[in-house]
């Protein structure tokens, strides 16, 4: 009798947790990734390609910002050469092949395709470069996941004001049409825009990046408004002219730290929820919520602050009902970048005016959370699980692709801390999948190679392949973390002992 009950319980648990061949350990229902789960690695054009003024490429805002303000880059460097992927992309693909990745998330440089930003001049050599990259990927059966815009706006469009100018949404739609037309036969996963949250920070704080403005609480809000319109225009364009024949999927990559209440007080719990709306709902709510538009809490608070400043209208632009409808539902899956967690407490800080101040939240870190080489990146694996659950609760259980997750150090092939980061975050991901039933279908490691880390230059390394930037060959050399990921991908499971032993000697990947 007792034995039958125990067996019934075991069967129930098995059903509940979707247990498969992997044995449970450390609170994990299974070490196996679900069937069909995809693994990939990511890069971005500006961070790896180099060839900034070769083969017809035009100048973009990051070329301009790094050239004009080397003192704003941590090591005074730029991305004129970077990993030279424009010439060495076959070595990148070889690194993907050697690790066993299913897909490669890379971005296209707008000004390599359209040097003036506009479609009156299409650079054939730009098309040629991405065609060769796609051919190389297809030859190795690696699925391309392509980002159209990873921050590198053509300078001529910045000269028109950049993203705060609504006309940029039309130019983005034109650019998207060129990409669908030329690459859509082979690209089935499109990401329109990478991280609007990060893009607008560089309109609010010049030292963070291009275009380098300090127009906080105004230009950043206007930039977001156009970014959402641009995304929606590209999505509808695909629907109208390309989806039927090309049969791909389109989304936008949003990012946010998980925001955990600093204390259990009601004020802090409310502050954390408000922070989630200001730092994530800002873009997710217009696209994924049932009602669309900006979160109500943002509209209310920014209107109130704007009027108190003596303005006649809110600094947060308004969407007409037509635009609310046009933007809502414009994603075929949920693309999400996650790195870290922050505490949120009720209170005011930040410039007047600013998103930070409008939010009424003070963000901080727990000194106990392990650090990385990046001041903003603390290792808090459980935050990923909480965030995936919040996304599911808030926006429904759309399939989620994690489009970035990774860890920075100061370099070296024996990157134990990075392996620990990947394993601990993947454990939490498995809990979210099996215990919480979060619908996650893929995971992307940032980054395939050490690269130009924006304002941090080459001082913070995210690669699972090392690139020695003083070596003229810029060889891609696998770190221990590449070997660990190779094992995980090969077994489609978090196999034990990933941190120690069995690591073959690093092998230089050089394709001639
Ligand atoms: C991402 N945060 O940005 C970008 O997509 C990459 O280009 C970049 O190299 C990578 O992260 C590492 O920095 C982020 O504060 C910037 O949580 C900031 C945050 C997250 C992602």
Boltz pocket constraint, residues with backbone or C-beta under 6 A from the ligand:
constraints:
  - pocket:
      binder: B
      contacts: [[A, 44], [A, 194], [A, 195], [A, 198], [A, 255], [A, 256], [A, 257], [A, 337], [A, 339], [A, 340], [A, 376], [A, 404], [A, 446], [A, 452], [A, 453], [A, 454], [A, 462]]
      max_distance: 6.0
